[in-house]
């Protein structure tokens, strides 16, 4: 059985969905507005797959280093 939760996208703020997939112990967060995708292991919290257009990885790391 799966559960779907309506949330705000962590990337753009639009309405998005979080799917709790119990059979495979995964959580999938997706946004149709900006194409954000994050798949996490529900047990460990580790990221399995991620795609977030518009987020510059180099910029994010440089902000944390300073």
PDB file of N, CA, C and O in Angstrom:
ATOM      1  N   UNK A   1       0.842  -1.186   0.000  1.00  0.00           N
ATOM      2  CA  UNK A   1       0.000   0.000   0.000  1.00  0.00           C
ATOM      3  C   UNK A   1       0.883   1.243   0.000  1.00  0.00           C
ATOM      4  O   UNK A   1       1.909   1.288   0.678  1.00  0.00           O
ATOM      5  N   UNK A   2       0.477   2.237  -0.758  1.00  0.00           N
ATOM      6  CA  UNK A   2       1.210   3.490  -0.847  1.00  0.00           C
ATOM      7  C   UNK A   2       0.374   4.624  -0.269  1.00  0.00           C
ATOM      8  O   UNK A   2      -0.856   4.576  -0.282  1.00  0.00           O
ATOM      9  N   UNK A   3       1.061   5.641   0.237  1.00  0.00           N
ATOM     10  CA  UNK A   3       0.401   6.835   0.750  1.00  0.00           C
ATOM     11  C   UNK A   3       0.951   8.034  -0.004  1.00  0.00           C
ATOM     12  O   UNK A   3       2.159   8.134  -0.218  1.00  0.00           O
ATOM     13  N   UNK A   4       0.069   8.948  -0.407  1.00  0.00           N
ATOM     14  CA  UNK A   4       0.487  10.157  -1.108  1.00  0.00           C
ATOM     15  C   UNK A   4       0.136  11.354  -0.241  1.00  0.00           C
ATOM     16  O   UNK A   4      -0.992  11.479   0.237  1.00  0.00           O
ATOM     17  N   UNK A   5       1.114  12.237  -0.041  1.00  0.00           N
ATOM     18  CA  UNK A   5       0.937  13.433   0.775  1.00  0.00           C
ATOM     19  C   UNK A   5       1.181  14.660  -0.098  1.00  0.00           C
ATOM     20  O   UNK A   5       2.172  14.716  -0.826  1.00  0.00           O
ATOM     21  N   UNK A   6       0.282  15.643  -0.029  1.00  0.00           N
ATOM     22  CA  UNK A   6       0.469  16.907  -0.746  1.00  0.00           C
ATOM     23  C   UNK A   6       1.387  17.793   0.091  1.00  0.00           C
ATOM     24  O   UNK A   6       1.149  18.000   1.281  1.00  0.00           O
ATOM     25  N   UNK A   7       2.436  18.314  -0.542  1.00  0.00           N
ATOM     26  CA  UNK A   7       3.407  19.163   0.142  1.00  0.00           C
ATOM     27  C   UNK A   7       3.756  20.342  -0.757  1.00  0.00           C
ATOM     28  O   UNK A   7       3.284  20.426  -1.891  1.00  0.00           O
ATOM     29  N   UNK A   8       4.579  21.247  -0.252  1.00  0.00           N
ATOM     30  CA  UNK A   8       5.158  22.301  -1.080  1.00  0.00           C
ATOM     31  C   UNK A   8       6.533  21.837  -1.528  1.00  0.00           C
ATOM     32  O   UNK A   8       7.293  21.270  -0.742  1.00  0.00           O
ATOM     33  N   UNK A   9       6.846  22.075  -2.777  1.00  0.00           N
ATOM     34  CA  UNK A   9       8.125  21.659  -3.338  1.00  0.00           C
ATOM     35  C   UNK A   9       9.272  22.369  -2.616  1.00  0.00           C
ATOM     36  O   UNK A   9       9.235  23.590  -2.462  1.00  0.00           O
ATOM     37  N   UNK A  10      10.284  21.628  -2.175  1.00  0.00           N
ATOM     38  CA  UNK A  10      11.431  22.261  -1.519  1.00  0.00           C
ATOM     39  C   UNK A  10      12.301  23.054  -2.492  1.00  0.00           C
ATOM     40  O   UNK A  10      13.162  23.823  -2.063  1.00  0.00           O
ATOM     41  N   UNK A  11      12.087  22.876  -3.793  1.00  0.00           N
ATOM     42  CA  UNK A  11      12.876  23.578  -4.800  1.00  0.00           C
ATOM     43  C   UNK A  11      12.214  24.876  -5.249  1.00  0.00           C
ATOM     44  O   UNK A  11      12.866  25.920  -5.296  1.00  0.00           O
ATOM     45  N   UNK A  12      10.912  24.820  -5.582  1.00  0.00           N
ATOM     46  CA  UNK A  12      10.247  26.009  -6.144  1.00  0.00           C
ATOM     47  C   UNK A  12       9.062  26.507  -5.320  1.00  0.00           C
ATOM     48  O   UNK A  12       8.594  27.623  -5.544  1.00  0.00           O
ATOM     49  N   UNK A  13       8.566  25.714  -4.375  1.00  0.00           N
ATOM     50  CA  UNK A  13       7.454  26.136  -3.527  1.00  0.00           C
ATOM     51  C   UNK A  13       6.075  25.805  -4.069  1.00  0.00           C
ATOM     52  O   UNK A  13       5.077  26.026  -3.383  1.00  0.00           O
ATOM     53  N   UNK A  14       5.998  25.281  -5.279  1.00  0.00           N
ATOM     54  CA  UNK A  14       4.703  24.897  -5.853  1.00  0.00           C
ATOM     55  C   UNK A  14       4.168  23.645  -5.161  1.00  0.00           C
ATOM     56  O   UNK A  14       4.862  23.009  -4.368  1.00  0.00           O
ATOM     57  N   UNK A  15       2.923  23.309  -5.479  1.00  0.00           N
ATOM     58  CA  UNK A  15       2.344  22.094  -4.907  1.00  0.00           C
ATOM     59  C   UNK A  15       3.047  20.870  -5.478  1.00  0.00           C
ATOM     60  O   UNK A  15       3.213  20.753  -6.692  1.00  0.00           O
ATOM     61  N   UNK A  16       3.453  19.972  -4.612  1.00  0.00           N
ATOM     62  CA  UNK A  16       4.163  18.756  -5.010  1.00  0.00           C
ATOM     63  C   UNK A  16       3.562  17.570  -4.264  1.00  0.00           C
ATOM     64  O   UNK A  16       2.633  17.728  -3.472  1.00  0.00           O
ATOM     65  N   UNK A  17       4.095  16.396  -4.523  1.00  0.00           N
ATOM     66  CA  UNK A  17       3.601  15.181  -3.874  1.00  0.00           C
ATOM     67  C   UNK A  17       4.749  14.405  -3.260  1.00  0.00           C
ATOM     68  O   UNK A  17       5.848  14.352  -3.812  1.00  0.00           O
ATOM     69  N   UNK A  18       4.482  13.806  -2.115  1.00  0.00           N
ATOM     70  CA  UNK A  18       5.422  12.878  -1.489  1.00  0.00           C
ATOM     71  C   UNK A  18       4.740  11.519  -1.427  1.00  0.00           C
ATOM     72  O   UNK A  18       3.680  11.369  -0.819  1.00  0.00           O
ATOM     73  N   UNK A  19       5.357  10.538  -2.060  1.00  0.00           N
ATOM     74  CA  UNK A  19       4.823   9.178  -2.117  1.00  0.00           C
ATOM     75  C   UNK A  19       5.607   8.301  -1.152  1.00  0.00           C
ATOM     76  O   UNK A  19       6.830   8.202  -1.247  1.00  0.00           O
ATOM     77  N   UNK A  20       4.913   7.675  -0.240  1.00  0.00           N
ATOM     78  CA  UNK A  20       5.519   6.700   0.666  1.00  0.00           C
ATOM     79  C   UNK A  20       5.233   5.320   0.080  1.00  0.00           C
ATOM     80  O   UNK A  20       4.085   4.875   0.059  1.00  0.00           O
ATOM     81  N   UNK A  21       6.278   4.647  -0.393  1.00  0.00           N
ATOM     82  CA  UNK A  21       6.140   3.358  -1.067  1.00  0.00           C
ATOM     83  C   UNK A  21       6.604   2.281  -0.090  1.00  0.00           C
ATOM     84  O   UNK A  21       7.800   2.027   0.050  1.00  0.00           O
ATOM     85  N   UNK A  22       5.655   1.662   0.573  1.00  0.00           N
ATOM     86  CA  UNK A  22       5.964   0.753   1.672  1.00  0.00           C
ATOM     87  C   UNK A  22       6.600  -0.555   1.210  1.00  0.00           C
ATOM     88  O   UNK A  22       7.451  -1.104   1.910  1.00  0.00           O
ATOM     89  N   UNK A  23       6.203  -1.063   0.043  1.00  0.00           N
ATOM     90  CA  UNK A  23       6.749  -2.337  -0.448  1.00  0.00           C
ATOM     91  C   UNK A  23       8.265  -2.292  -0.604  1.00  0.00           C
ATOM     92  O   UNK A  23       8.961  -3.247  -0.261  1.00  0.00           O
ATOM     93  N   UNK A  24       8.773  -1.170  -1.126  1.00  0.00           N
ATOM     94  CA  UNK A  24      10.214  -1.047  -1.370  1.00  0.00           C
ATOM     95  C   UNK A  24      10.904  -0.141  -0.357  1.00  0.00           C
ATOM     96  O   UNK A  24      12.096   0.134  -0.491  1.00  0.00           O
ATOM     97  N   UNK A  25      10.178   0.327   0.651  1.00  0.00           N
ATOM     98  CA  UNK A  25      10.712   1.190   1.711  1.00  0.00           C
ATOM     99  C   UNK A  25      11.373   2.445   1.139  1.00  0.00           C
ATOM    100  O   UNK A  25      12.484   2.809   1.523  1.00  0.00           O
ATOM    101  N   UNK A  26      10.661   3.102   0.207  1.00  0.00           N
ATOM    102  CA  UNK A  26      11.159   4.320  -0.417  1.00  0.00           C
ATOM    103  C   UNK A  26      10.182   5.459  -0.205  1.00  0.00           C
ATOM    104  O   UNK A  26       8.982   5.247  -0.029  1.00  0.00           O
ATOM    105  N   UNK A  27      10.717   6.671  -0.225  1.00  0.00           N
ATOM    106  CA  UNK A  27       9.914   7.886  -0.225  1.00  0.00           C
ATOM    107  C   UNK A  27      10.303   8.676  -1.461  1.00  0.00           C
ATOM    108  O   UNK A  27      11.476   8.994  -1.655  1.00  0.00           O
ATOM    109  N   UNK A  28       9.316   8.997  -2.303  1.00  0.00           N
ATOM    110  CA  UNK A  28       9.580   9.745  -3.535  1.00  0.00           C
ATOM    111  C   UNK A  28       8.883  11.095  -3.456  1.00  0.00           C
ATOM    112  O   UNK A  28       7.665  11.159  -3.293  1.00  0.00           O
ATOM    113  N   UNK A  29       9.644  12.164  -3.570  1.00  0.00           N
ATOM    114  CA  UNK A  29       9.101  13.521  -3.594  1.00  0.00           C
ATOM    115  C   UNK A  29       9.258  14.041  -5.010  1.00  0.00           C
ATOM    116  O   UNK A  29      10.350  14.003  -5.577  1.00  0.00           O
ATOM    117  N   UNK A  30       8.152  14.533  -5.587  1.00  0.00           N
ATOM    118  CA  UNK A  30       8.208  14.994  -6.973  1.00  0.00           C
ATOM    119  C   UNK A  30       7.348  16.235  -7.161  1.00  0.00           C
ATOM    120  O   UNK A  30       6.310  16.404  -6.522  1.00  0.00           O
ATOM    121  N   UNK A  31       7.817  17.103  -8.063  1.00  0.00           N
ATOM    122  CA  UNK A  31       7.103  18.339  -8.374  1.00  0.00           C
ATOM    123  C   UNK A  31       6.906  18.434  -9.880  1.00  0.00           C
ATOM    124  O   UNK A  31       7.881  18.417 -10.631  1.00  0.00           O
ATOM    125  N   UNK A  32       5.658  18.534 -10.333  1.00  0.00           N
ATOM    126  CA  UNK A  32       5.416  18.654 -11.769  1.00  0.00           C
ATOM    127  C   UNK A  32       5.762  20.047 -12.316  1.00  0.00           C
ATOM    128  O   UNK A  32       5.956  20.200 -13.522  1.00  0.00           O
ATOM    129  N   UNK A  33       5.840  21.052 -11.451  1.00  0.00           N
ATOM    130  CA  UNK A  33       6.118  22.414 -11.915  1.00  0.00           C
ATOM    131  C   UNK A  33       7.572  22.619 -12.313  1.00  0.00           C
ATOM    132  O   UNK A  33       7.852  23.212 -13.355  1.00  0.00           O
ATOM    133  N   UNK A  34       8.502  22.133 -11.492  1.00  0.00           N
ATOM    134  CA  UNK A  34       9.923  22.375 -11.766  1.00  0.00           C
ATOM    135  C   UNK A  34      10.698  21.095 -12.053  1.00  0.00           C
ATOM    136  O   UNK A  34      11.911  21.146 -12.260  1.00  0.00           O
ATOM    137  N   UNK A  35      10.029  19.956 -12.069  1.00  0.00           N
ATOM    138  CA  UNK A  35      10.644  18.661 -12.373  1.00  0.00           C
ATOM    139  C   UNK A  35      11.578  18.175 -11.272  1.00  0.00           C
ATOM    140  O   UNK A  35      12.479  17.379 -11.537  1.00  0.00           O
ATOM    141  N   UNK A  36      11.376  18.642 -10.040  1.00  0.00           N
ATOM    142  CA  UNK A  36      12.171  18.191  -8.884  1.00  0.00           C
ATOM    143  C   UNK A  36      11.847  16.736  -8.587  1.00  0.00           C
ATOM    144  O   UNK A  36      10.693  16.316  -8.670  1.00  0.00           O
ATOM    145  N   UNK A  37      12.884  15.967  -8.238  1.00  0.00           N
ATOM    146  CA  UNK A  37      12.700  14.569  -7.854  1.00  0.00           C
ATOM    147  C   UNK A  37      13.703  14.210  -6.771  1.00  0.00           C
ATOM    148  O   UNK A  37      14.893  14.496  -6.899  1.00  0.00           O
ATOM    149  N   UNK A  38      13.222  13.585  -5.708  1.00  0.00           N
ATOM    150  CA  UNK A  38      14.101  13.077  -4.650  1.00  0.00           C
ATOM    151  C   UNK A  38      13.540  11.734  -4.202  1.00  0.00           C
ATOM    152  O   UNK A  38      12.380  11.643  -3.800  1.00  0.00           O
ATOM    153  N   UNK A  39      14.365  10.693  -4.271  1.00  0.00           N
ATOM    154  CA  UNK A  39      13.967   9.369  -3.804  1.00  0.00           C
ATOM    155  C   UNK A  39      14.904   8.986  -2.671  1.00  0.00           C
ATOM    156  O   UNK A  39      16.122   8.933  -2.843  1.00  0.00           O
ATOM    157  N   UNK A  40      14.315   8.719  -1.504  1.00  0.00           N
ATOM    158  CA  UNK A  40      15.085   8.374  -0.302  1.00  0.00           C
ATOM    159  C   UNK A  40      14.684   6.998   0.191  1.00  0.00           C
ATOM    160  O   UNK A  40      13.560   6.544  -0.024  1.00  0.00           O
ATOM    161  N   UNK A  41      15.629   6.340   0.859  1.00  0.00           N
ATOM    162  CA  UNK A  41      15.319   5.114   1.584  1.00  0.00           C
ATOM    163  C   UNK A  41      14.596   5.520   2.865  1.00  0.00           C
ATOM    164  O   UNK A  41      15.102   6.348   3.622  1.00  0.00           O
ATOM    165  N   UNK A  42      13.437   4.957   3.111  1.00  0.00           N
ATOM    166  CA  UNK A  42      12.659   5.298   4.299  1.00  0.00           C
ATOM    167  C   UNK A  42      13.353   4.836   5.579  1.00  0.00           C
ATOM    168  O   UNK A  42      13.200   5.465   6.626  1.00  0.00           O
ATOM    169  N   UNK A  43      14.106   3.757   5.505  1.00  0.00           N
ATOM    170  CA  UNK A  43      14.760   3.189   6.683  1.00  0.00           C
ATOM    171  C   UNK A  43      16.009   3.978   7.066  1.00  0.00           C
ATOM    172  O   UNK A  43      16.165   4.372   8.222  1.00  0.00           O
ATOM    173  N   UNK A  44      16.898   4.210   6.100  1.00  0.00           N
ATOM    174  CA  UNK A  44      18.192   4.848   6.392  1.00  0.00           C
ATOM    175  C   UNK A  44      18.202   6.346   6.141  1.00  0.00           C
ATOM    176  O   UNK A  44      19.043   7.057   6.691  1.00  0.00           O
ATOM    177  N   UNK A  45      17.278   6.839   5.315  1.00  0.00           N
ATOM    178  CA  UNK A  45      17.264   8.249   4.951  1.00  0.00           C
ATOM    179  C   UNK A  45      18.235   8.593   3.835  1.00  0.00           C
ATOM    180  O   UNK A  45      18.321   9.750   3.423  1.00  0.00           O
ATOM    181  N   UNK A  46      18.966   7.604   3.341  1.00  0.00           N
ATOM    182  CA  UNK A  46      19.938   7.853   2.275  1.00  0.00           C
ATOM    183  C   UNK A  46      19.232   8.199   0.971  1.00  0.00           C
ATOM    184  O   UNK A  46      18.162   7.673   0.664  1.00  0.00           O
ATOM    185  N   UNK A  47      19.858   9.101   0.207  1.00  0.00           N
ATOM    186  CA  UNK A  47      19.327   9.505  -1.090  1.00  0.00           C
ATOM    187  C   UNK A  47      19.653   8.422  -2.113  1.00  0.00           C
ATOM    188  O   UNK A  47      20.810   8.032  -2.273  1.00  0.00           O
ATOM    189  N   UNK A  48      18.626   7.943  -2.798  1.00  0.00           N
ATOM    190  CA  UNK A  48      18.786   6.934  -3.841  1.00  0.00           C
ATOM    191  C   UNK A  48      18.952   7.618  -5.193  1.00  0.00           C
ATOM    192  O   UNK A  48      19.811   7.243  -5.990  1.00  0.00           O
ATOM    193  N   UNK A  49      18.118   8.627  -5.440  1.00  0.00           N
ATOM    194  CA  UNK A  49      18.170   9.375  -6.694  1.00  0.00           C
ATOM    195  C   UNK A  49      17.687  10.787  -6.419  1.00  0.00           C
ATOM    196  O   UNK A  49      16.788  10.998  -5.605  1.00  0.00           O
ATOM    197  N   UNK A  50      18.292  11.760  -7.107  1.00  0.00           N
ATOM    198  CA  UNK A  50      17.881  13.150  -6.925  1.00  0.00           C
ATOM    199  C   UNK A  50      18.078  13.920  -8.216  1.00  0.00           C
ATOM    200  O   UNK A  50      19.046  13.710  -8.947  1.00  0.00           O
ATOM    201  N   UNK A  51      17.136  14.820  -8.481  1.00  0.00           N
ATOM    202  CA  UNK A  51      17.229  15.707  -9.633  1.00  0.00           C
ATOM    203  C   UNK A  51      16.520  16.992  -9.255  1.00  0.00           C
ATOM    204  O   UNK A  51      15.332  16.985  -8.934  1.00  0.00           O
ATOM    205  N   UNK A  52      17.247  18.086  -9.295  1.00  0.00           N
ATOM    206  CA  UNK A  52      16.662  19.377  -8.933  1.00  0.00           C
ATOM    207  C   UNK A  52      17.182  20.438  -9.890  1.00  0.00           C
ATOM    208  O   UNK A  52      18.216  21.051  -9.627  1.00  0.00           O
ATOM    209  N   UNK A  53      16.481  20.664 -10.999  1.00  0.00           N
ATOM    210  CA  UNK A  53      16.934  21.674 -11.949  1.00  0.00           C
ATOM    211  C   UNK A  53      16.921  23.056 -11.308  1.00  0.00           C
ATOM    212  O   UNK A  53      16.026  23.391 -10.532  1.00  0.00           O
ATOM    213  N   UNK A  54      17.909  23.831 -11.641  1.00  0.00           N
ATOM    214  CA  UNK A  54      17.980  25.186 -11.109  1.00  0.00           C
ATOM    215  C   UNK A  54      18.782  25.306  -9.836  1.00  0.00           C
ATOM    216  O   UNK A  54      19.033  26.422  -9.380  1.00  0.00           O
ATOM    217  N   UNK A  55      19.195  24.202  -9.245  1.00  0.00           N
ATOM    218  CA  UNK A  55      20.046  24.257  -8.059  1.00  0.00           C
ATOM    219  C   UNK A  55      21.476  23.994  -8.506  1.00  0.00           C
ATOM    220  O   UNK A  55      21.797  22.909  -8.992  1.00  0.00           O
ATOM    221  N   UNK A  56      22.322  24.985  -8.339  1.00  0.00           N
ATOM    222  CA  UNK A  56      23.718  24.881  -8.737  1.00  0.00           C
ATOM    223  C   UNK A  56      24.507  24.245  -7.600  1.00  0.00           C
ATOM    224  O   UNK A  56      24.646  24.842  -6.533  1.00  0.00           O
ATOM    225  N   UNK A  57      25.021  23.047  -7.817  1.00  0.00           N
ATOM    226  CA  UNK A  57      25.728  22.311  -6.766  1.00  0.00           C
ATOM    227  C   UNK A  57      26.983  23.057  -6.335  1.00  0.00           C
ATOM    228  O   UNK A  57      27.252  23.158  -5.137  1.00  0.00           O
ATOM    229  N   UNK A  58      27.755  23.578  -7.276  1.00  0.00           N
ATOM    230  CA  UNK A  58      28.981  24.297  -6.929  1.00  0.00           C
ATOM    231  C   UNK A  58      28.665  25.509  -6.061  1.00  0.00           C
ATOM    232  O   UNK A  58      29.387  25.795  -5.106  1.00  0.00           O
ATOM    233  N   UNK A  59      27.599  26.217  -6.385  1.00  0.00           N
ATOM    234  CA  UNK A  59      27.214  27.391  -5.602  1.00  0.00           C
ATOM    235  C   UNK A  59      26.800  26.985  -4.192  1.00  0.00           C
ATOM    236  O   UNK A  59      27.161  27.660  -3.228  1.00  0.00           O
ATOM    237  N   UNK A  60      26.054  25.898  -4.056  1.00  0.00           N
ATOM    238  CA  UNK A  60      25.619  25.428  -2.743  1.00  0.00           C
ATOM    239  C   UNK A  60      26.810  25.077  -1.863  1.00  0.00           C
ATOM    240  O   UNK A  60      26.828  25.423  -0.682  1.00  0.00           O
ATOM    241  N   UNK A  61      27.812  24.391  -2.425  1.00  0.00           N
ATOM    242  CA  UNK A  61      28.991  24.016  -1.651  1.00  0.00           C
ATOM    243  C   UNK A  61      29.829  25.233  -1.290  1.00  0.00           C
ATOM    244  O   UNK A  61      30.375  25.295  -0.189  1.00  0.00           O
ATOM    245  N   UNK A  62      29.943  26.201  -2.192  1.00  0.00           N
ATOM    246  CA  UNK A  62      30.759  27.378  -1.904  1.00  0.00           C
ATOM    247  C   UNK A  62      30.125  28.233  -0.814  1.00  0.00           C
ATOM    248  O   UNK A  62      30.837  28.894  -0.058  1.00  0.00           O
ATOM    249  N   UNK A  63      28.805  28.230  -0.720  1.00  0.00           N
ATOM    250  CA  UNK A  63      28.136  28.992   0.335  1.00  0.00           C
ATOM    251  C   UNK A  63      28.391  28.370   1.702  1.00  0.00           C
ATOM    252  O   UNK A  63      28.511  29.093   2.691  1.00  0.00           O
ATOM    253  N   UNK A  64      28.477  27.046   1.779  1.00  0.00           N
ATOM    254  CA  UNK A  64      28.696  26.359   3.048  1.00  0.00           C
ATOM    255  C   UNK A  64      30.146  26.452   3.506  1.00  0.00           C
ATOM    256  O   UNK A  64      30.422  26.405   4.704  1.00  0.00           O
ATOM    257  N   UNK A  65      31.074  26.584   2.559  1.00  0.00           N
ATOM    258  CA  UNK A  65      32.497  26.600   2.891  1.00  0.00           C
ATOM    259  C   UNK A  65      32.897  27.914   3.540  1.00  0.00           C
ATOM    260  O   UNK A  65      33.759  27.929   4.419  1.00  0.00           O
ATOM    261  N   UNK A  66      32.298  29.001   3.131  1.00  0.00           N
ATOM    262  CA  UNK A  66      32.688  30.334   3.618  1.00  0.00           C
ATOM    263  C   UNK A  66      32.410  30.539   5.071  1.00  0.00           C
ATOM    264  O   UNK A  66      32.688  31.611   5.608  1.00  0.00           O
TER     265      UNK A  66
END
